[in-house]
Amino acid sequence: MVVQCSAGCGCNAVLKRPKTNDALCKTCFYWAFETEVHHTITSTKMFKSGQVVAIGASGGKDSTVLAYILKHLNEKYNYGLKLVLLSIDEGITGYRDDSLESVKRNQEEYNLPLTVLSYKDLYGWTMDDIVKQVGRKNNCTFCGVFRRQALERGAILLNCDVIATGHNADDVAETILMNLLRGDIARLQRCTSHITSSEGSLPRAKPFKYAYEKEIVLYAYFKKLDYFATECVYAPDAYRGHARALVKDLEALRSTSIIDIIHAGEQLAIKDGVKLPKQGVCSACGFVSSNVICKACVLLEGLNRGRPKLAIGKSNKALAEILADRLASAASLSSVQDQF
């Protein structure tokens, strides 16, 4: 049975939008998807003319579509942005090495400069090495923390003003649920923002905050974009997977569930008198941290000491141990200097 495009253009529909259940032809779907992303960017004043924007490029569907759409909208609406691709090589054999090939092909097709930084160069460890030490249960903690800082380091190196990531509506809904389940009100307050930033760090923008994952896949499919579709080999054991399964089950029952979760998260308020962590600067690496030593440095210290699980969880045991050792080292050095 032939179904007409519900936009009234006279063409036959080729898809049913997961977000609205509208039957649309390809042209009308492109217009709807691109217009919504453009509205998200302009209504939140996400970028300013003249800024250098680093696009976090992993080679997956989200970052590939993000690079394509930002280049397209930048030219169509004259945003006045300079776009660059920034990729992080975590050192995952059979996954990241293959996905980076997709990024390199996109770099050539979109004519955007590409920079690749690796965990090995930045931290002295690859994710394969880390998994051998910590196992598969907590490896995503290391990867998430290191990757976030690595993007920051790369963007600063390239003199960028903003980092744009491909986080979509499904990702945001999952993060809201994860922070609720963990009771992490500080992150819960930040995760719903279109742009997250703190003093001393670069702003991070989410142009796809309201874009459904399924629609990003459909856009990439009909546009015939080149992306790497294989999931990370370590991802199935991640805690996020449970939140993702819940979000998918809710979406199957009601297609608006994803947006409903996001809107609910946006309306959550923290009552007066609740003490939240204050952002400062890590005494070891100089990057933003809510503790004297940032999570990345604490995790790295644990790895280098042969105790990779030292910093896993909410306990401050690792931080206290590292600080005690550094104070002892400082006292010992002072004592030696006094002798001379």
MIVEX-248348 format. One record per residue (C-alpha): residue number from 1; residue in three letters; x, y, z. Coordinates in Angstrom, 3 decimals. Layout:
N
PT    k    r        xx        yy        zz
PT  NUM  ALA         X         Y         Z
...
***
This chain:
340
PT    k    r        xx        yy        zz
PT    1  MET     0.000     0.000     0.000
PT    2  VAL     1.401     3.378    -1.067
PT    3  VAL     1.327     6.038     1.634
PT    4  GLN     1.493     9.728     0.789
PT    5  CYS     3.940    12.008     2.599
PT    6  SER     2.081    13.582     5.529
PT    7  ALA     3.792    16.929     4.833
PT    8  GLY     1.481    17.303     1.819
PT    9  CYS     4.234    17.565    -0.792
PT   10  GLY     2.557    14.984    -3.059
PT   11  CYS     5.408    12.452    -2.900
PT   12  ASN     5.232     8.913    -1.581
PT   13  ALA     6.417     8.357     1.974
PT   14  VAL     9.496     6.181     2.446
PT   15  LEU     9.728     6.192     6.239
PT   16  LYS     7.814     6.706     9.452
PT   17  ARG     9.531     9.171    11.791
PT   18  PRO    10.260     7.408    15.099
PT   19  LYS     9.952    10.730    16.939
PT   20  THR     6.522    11.832    15.680
PT   21  ASN     5.190     8.793    13.768
PT   22  ASP     4.713    11.006    10.668
PT   23  ALA     5.004     9.306     7.269
PT   24  LEU     7.527    11.323     5.243
PT   25  CYS     9.359    11.258     1.948
PT   26  LYS    13.152    11.588     2.000
PT   27  THR    13.189    15.289     1.119
PT   28  CYS    10.704    16.253     3.831
PT   29  PHE    12.521    14.083     6.396
PT   30  TYR    15.824    15.798     5.579
PT   31  TRP    14.157    19.195     5.937
PT   32  ALA    12.487    18.286     9.269
PT   33  PHE    15.638    16.775    10.785
PT   34  GLU    17.962    19.581     9.676
PT   35  THR    15.494    22.306    10.702
PT   36  GLU    15.176    20.851    14.208
PT   37  VAL    18.953    20.717    14.646
PT   38  HIS    19.252    24.280    13.310
PT   39  HIS    16.582    25.422    15.788
PT   40  THR    18.435    23.731    18.672
PT   41  ILE    21.632    25.547    17.686
PT   42  THR    20.102    28.983    17.150
PT   43  SER    17.550    29.003    20.004
PT   44  THR    20.249    28.197    22.568
PT   45  LYS    22.878    30.484    20.959
PT   46  MET    25.156    27.467    20.894
PT   47  PHE    27.846    29.010    18.700
PT   48  LYS    29.129    32.479    17.817
PT   49  SER    30.438    33.631    14.462
PT   50  GLY    34.203    33.326    14.207
PT   51  GLN    34.518    30.465    16.686
PT   52  VAL    36.652    27.394    16.044
PT   53  VAL    34.559    24.278    16.768
PT   54  ALA    36.164    20.892    17.411
PT   55  ILE    33.838    18.067    16.354
PT   56  GLY    34.451    14.943    18.407
PT   57  ALA    34.795    12.410    15.579
PT   58  SER    34.719     8.717    16.428
PT   59  GLY    33.669     7.388    13.030
PT   60  GLY    30.302     6.230    14.389
PT   61  LYS    26.885     7.294    13.112
PT   62  ASP    26.375    10.191    15.543
PT   63  SER    29.683    11.978    14.980
PT   64  THR    29.589    11.303    11.217
PT   65  VAL    26.115    12.816    10.859
PT   66  LEU    27.141    15.665    13.185
PT   67  ALA    30.150    16.548    11.008
PT   68  TYR    28.017    16.394     7.847
PT   69  ILE    25.153    18.465     9.288
PT   70  LEU    27.330    21.118    10.949
PT   71  LYS    29.228    21.620     7.684
PT   72  HIS    25.928    21.797     5.767
PT   73  LEU    24.187    24.188     8.189
PT   74  ASN    27.322    26.307     8.584
PT   75  GLU    27.332    26.912     4.834
PT   76  LYS    23.543    27.187     4.430
PT   77  TYR    22.895    29.621     7.287
PT   78  ASN    26.315    31.295     7.364
PT   79  TYR    27.148    30.508    10.995
PT   80  GLY    30.678    31.744    10.353
PT   81  LEU    32.324    28.794    12.123
PT   82  LYS    35.652    27.126    11.466
PT   83  LEU    35.102    23.379    11.848
PT   84  VAL    37.817    20.842    12.685
PT   85  LEU    37.660    17.103    13.373
PT   86  LEU    39.192    15.772    16.596
PT   87  SER    39.509    12.019    17.137
PT   88  ILE    40.709    10.094    20.167
PT   89  ASP    42.409     6.723    19.660
PT   90  GLU    41.719     4.747    22.834
PT   91  GLY    43.784     1.801    21.632
PT   92  ILE    41.036    -0.820    21.209
PT   93  THR    42.187    -3.408    18.688
PT   94  GLY    39.602    -4.333    16.057
PT   95  TYR    37.388    -1.382    16.932
PT   96  ARG    39.011     2.037    17.115
PT   97  ASP    41.657     1.345    14.476
PT   98  ASP    38.896     0.434    11.998
PT   99  SER    36.602     3.336    12.949
PT  100  LEU    39.439     5.833    12.487
PT  101  GLU    39.618     4.769     8.859
PT  102  SER    36.016     5.971     8.484
PT  103  VAL    36.985     9.283    10.080
PT  104  LYS    39.869     9.693     7.623
PT  105  ARG    37.554     9.055     4.663
PT  106  ASN    35.083    11.627     6.014
PT  107  GLN    37.909    14.105     6.495
PT  108  GLU    38.743    13.833     2.821
PT  109  GLU    35.096    13.995     1.704
PT  110  TYR    34.118    16.972     3.905
PT  111  ASN    37.491    18.705     3.456
PT  112  LEU    37.863    19.342     7.199
PT  113  PRO    41.222    19.235     9.054
PT  114  LEU    41.668    16.161    11.279
PT  115  THR    43.765    15.660    14.416
PT  116  VAL    44.117    12.292    16.176
PT  117  LEU    45.349    11.950    19.771
PT  118  SER    45.940     8.595    21.461
PT  119  TYR    45.615     7.377    25.050
PT  120  LYS    49.066     5.826    24.632
PT  121  ASP    50.674     9.203    23.934
PT  122  LEU    48.655    11.097    26.547
PT  123  TYR    48.575     8.587    29.400
PT  124  GLY    51.041     5.844    28.516
PT  125  TRP    48.260     3.243    28.428
PT  126  THR    45.896     1.837    25.796
PT  127  MET    42.413     0.625    26.686
PT  128  ASP    43.465    -2.923    25.797
PT  129  ASP    46.263    -2.633    28.394
PT  130  ILE    43.851    -1.158    30.972
PT  131  VAL    41.291    -3.939    30.480
PT  132  LYS    44.023    -6.515    31.097
PT  133  GLN    44.631    -4.852    34.468
PT  134  VAL    41.104    -3.948    35.621
PT  135  GLY    38.889    -6.454    33.797
PT  136  ARG    35.688    -5.738    31.875
PT  137  LYS    33.497    -4.624    34.766
PT  138  ASN    34.868    -1.126    35.340
PT  139  ASN    36.822    -0.427    32.153
PT  140  CYS    34.261     2.118    30.879
PT  141  THR    34.988     4.292    33.922
PT  142  PHE    38.604     4.673    32.781
PT  143  CYS    37.672     5.212    29.140
PT  144  GLY    34.989     7.815    29.853
PT  145  VAL    37.180     9.878    32.176
PT  146  PHE    40.269     9.694    29.952
PT  147  ARG    38.320    10.403    26.768
PT  148  ARG    36.675    13.500    28.217
PT  149  GLN    40.015    14.958    29.260
PT  150  ALA    41.666    13.904    25.997
PT  151  LEU    39.056    15.840    23.981
PT  152  GLU    39.715    18.878    26.159
PT  153  ARG    43.478    18.575    25.663
PT  154  GLY    43.105    18.192    21.916
PT  155  ALA    40.720    21.133    21.564
PT  156  ILE    43.059    23.379    23.573
PT  157  LEU    45.976    22.233    21.408
PT  158  LEU    43.992    23.286    18.307
PT  159  ASN    42.994    26.641    19.860
PT  160  CYS    39.302    25.759    19.676
PT  161  ASP    36.522    27.711    21.374
PT  162  VAL    33.888    24.959    21.628
PT  163  ILE    33.739    21.160    21.515
PT  164  ALA    30.701    19.717    19.681
PT  165  THR    29.739    16.136    20.499
PT  166  GLY    27.264    13.756    18.898
PT  167  HIS    25.299    13.004    22.072
PT  168  ASN    21.716    12.371    20.962
PT  169  ALA    18.357    12.354    22.764
PT  170  ASP    18.707     8.664    23.659
PT  171  ASP    22.128     9.330    25.236
PT  172  VAL    20.770    12.253    27.272
PT  173  ALA    17.772    10.234    28.508
PT  174  GLU    20.078     7.361    29.508
PT  175  THR    22.395     9.748    31.373
PT  176  ILE    19.467    11.284    33.276
PT  177  LEU    18.325     7.837    34.416
PT  178  MET    21.875     6.782    35.348
PT  179  ASN    22.401     9.898    37.470
PT  180  LEU    19.029     9.384    39.148
PT  181  LEU    19.873     5.770    39.969
PT  182  ARG    23.274     6.807    41.342
PT  183  GLY    21.877     9.778    43.250
PT  184  ASP    24.370    12.062    41.512
PT  185  ILE    22.515    15.382    41.661
PT  186  ALA    25.527    17.446    40.547
PT  187  ARG    25.793    15.587    37.236
PT  188  LEU    21.993    15.387    36.961
PT  189  GLN    21.871    19.173    36.980
PT  190  ARG    24.512    19.449    34.225
PT  191  CYS    23.576    16.583    31.914
PT  192  THR    20.377    18.179    30.570
PT  193  SER    22.111    21.369    29.406
PT  194  HIS    22.604    22.071    25.698
PT  195  ILE    26.011    23.497    26.569
PT  196  THR    28.036    22.417    29.581
PT  197  SER    30.955    24.465    30.786
PT  198  SER    32.799    25.531    33.897
PT  199  GLU    35.480    28.078    34.601
PT  200  GLY    38.771    26.953    33.128
PT  201  SER    37.311    24.444    30.657
PT  202  LEU    35.995    24.660    27.105
PT  203  PRO    32.210    24.633    26.535
PT  204  ARG    30.752    21.378    25.196
PT  205  ALA    27.769    21.629    22.882
PT  206  LYS    25.145    18.987    22.044
PT  207  PRO    23.420    19.950    18.751
PT  208  PHE    21.666    16.521    18.720
PT  209  LYS    20.176    16.852    22.213
PT  210  TYR    16.625    16.380    20.881
PT  211  ALA    17.493    14.129    17.918
PT  212  TYR    16.445    10.483    18.245
PT  213  GLU    19.117     7.855    17.626
PT  214  LYS    16.851     6.051    15.141
PT  215  GLU    16.426     9.222    13.104
PT  216  ILE    20.182     9.803    13.021
PT  217  VAL    20.562     6.255    11.644
PT  218  LEU    17.849     6.908     9.033
PT  219  TYR    19.487    10.187     8.010
PT  220  ALA    22.872     8.481     7.619
PT  221  TYR    21.254     5.624     5.669
PT  222  PHE    19.332     7.745     3.159
PT  223  LYS    22.239    10.189     2.747
PT  224  LYS    24.565     7.193     2.237
PT  225  LEU    27.076     8.534     4.746
PT  226  ASP    30.214     6.529     5.472
PT  227  TYR    30.312     5.455     9.117
PT  228  PHE    31.530     2.590    11.292
PT  229  ALA    28.616     0.634    12.773
PT  230  THR    30.294    -1.902    15.081
PT  231  GLU    29.817    -1.423    18.839
PT  232  CYS    32.853    -1.184    21.107
PT  233  VAL    33.954    -4.673    22.150
PT  234  TYR    33.969    -3.608    25.817
PT  235  ALA    30.592    -1.779    25.794
PT  236  PRO    28.238    -4.754    26.496
PT  237  ASP    29.479    -4.929    30.093
PT  238  ALA    28.950    -1.210    30.772
PT  239  TYR    26.488     0.076    33.380
PT  240  ARG    24.993     2.363    30.737
PT  241  GLY    23.738    -0.708    28.897
PT  242  HIS    21.081    -1.287    31.564
PT  243  ALA    19.835     2.310    31.271
PT  244  ARG    19.843     1.963    27.475
PT  245  ALA    17.722    -1.193    27.648
PT  246  LEU    15.198     0.573    29.900
PT  247  VAL    14.984     3.580    27.554
PT  248  LYS    14.437     1.291    24.538
PT  249  ASP    11.683    -0.600    26.356
PT  250  LEU     9.952     2.674    27.254
PT  251  GLU    10.279     3.958    23.694
PT  252  ALA     8.655     0.774    22.384
PT  253  LEU     5.654     1.465    24.624
PT  254  ARG     5.462     5.179    23.797
PT  255  SER     7.600     6.950    21.218
PT  256  THR     7.646    10.228    23.183
PT  257  SER     9.227     8.589    26.255
PT  258  ILE    12.745     9.753    25.357
PT  259  ILE    11.758    13.416    25.034
PT  260  ASP     9.544    13.106    28.127
PT  261  ILE    12.534    11.919    30.206
PT  262  ILE    14.647    14.818    28.929
PT  263  HIS    11.936    17.400    29.700
PT  264  ALA    11.467    15.879    33.153
PT  265  GLY    15.216    16.118    33.774
PT  266  GLU    15.215    19.745    32.657
PT  267  GLN    12.531    20.613    35.211
PT  268  LEU    14.214    18.945    38.180
PT  269  ALA    15.404    21.523    40.711
PT  270  ILE    17.766    21.187    43.660
PT  271  LYS    16.344    22.533    46.893
PT  272  ASP    18.050    25.383    48.699
PT  273  GLY    20.776    24.442    51.135
PT  274  VAL    22.064    21.421    49.209
PT  275  LYS    25.847    21.613    48.971
PT  276  LEU    27.209    20.806    45.508
PT  277  PRO    30.844    20.130    44.594
PT  278  LYS    32.706    23.259    43.523
PT  279  GLN    34.777    23.176    40.366
PT  280  GLY    38.457    23.919    40.831
PT  281  VAL    41.725    22.997    39.144
PT  282  CYS    43.634    19.725    39.500
PT  283  SER    46.941    20.290    41.285
PT  284  ALA    48.603    17.607    39.145
PT  285  CYS    47.526    18.303    35.536
PT  286  GLY    45.872    21.727    35.730
PT  287  PHE    42.539    20.636    34.248
PT  288  VAL    39.137    21.292    35.836
PT  289  SER    38.321    19.143    38.872
PT  290  SER    35.988    19.179    41.874
PT  291  ASN    38.794    17.668    43.989
PT  292  VAL    42.408    18.616    44.663
PT  293  ILE    43.416    15.897    42.187
PT  294  CYS    41.126    15.127    39.228
PT  295  LYS    39.604    11.724    38.536
PT  296  ALA    41.824    11.162    35.487
PT  297  CYS    45.002    11.672    37.511
PT  298  VAL    43.738     9.450    40.348
PT  299  LEU    42.852     6.654    37.894
PT  300  LEU    46.207     7.015    36.147
PT  301  GLU    48.046     6.940    39.472
PT  302  GLY    46.263     3.710    40.385
PT  303  LEU    47.279     2.133    37.080
PT  304  ASN    50.891     3.198    37.453
PT  305  ARG    51.003     1.822    40.997
PT  306  GLY    49.680    -1.550    39.866
PT  307  ARG    46.421    -0.948    41.776
PT  308  PRO    43.962    -0.065    38.993
PT  309  LYS    40.817    -0.518    41.111
PT  310  LEU    42.005     1.922    43.761
PT  311  ALA    39.898     4.819    42.439
PT  312  ILE    36.766     2.897    41.383
PT  313  GLY    33.551     4.057    43.067
PT  314  LYS    32.696     7.103    45.164
PT  315  SER    35.198     6.468    47.933
PT  316  ASN    37.871     9.110    48.566
PT  317  LYS    40.299     6.425    49.722
PT  318  ALA    42.439     6.702    46.580
PT  319  LEU    42.598    10.484    46.746
PT  320  ALA    43.527    10.427    50.439
PT  321  GLU    46.261     7.838    49.819
PT  322  ILE    47.786     9.769    46.941
PT  323  LEU    47.714    13.044    48.860
PT  324  ALA    49.325    11.365    51.891
PT  325  ASP    52.116     9.964    49.721
PT  326  ARG    52.742    13.336    48.100
PT  327  LEU    52.811    15.098    51.460
PT  328  ALA    55.260    12.489    52.762
PT  329  SER    57.446    12.963    49.672
PT  330  ALA    57.354    16.733    50.093
PT  331  ALA    58.274    16.429    53.793
PT  332  SER    61.154    14.069    52.966
PT  333  LEU    62.479    16.474    50.322
PT  334  SER    62.211    19.394    52.738
PT  335  SER    64.124    17.423    55.356
PT  336  VAL    66.936    16.650    52.889
PT  337  GLN    67.147    20.295    51.852
PT  338  ASP    67.355    21.400    55.506
PT  339  GLN    70.436    19.208    55.983
PT  340  PHE    72.250    21.284    53.383
***
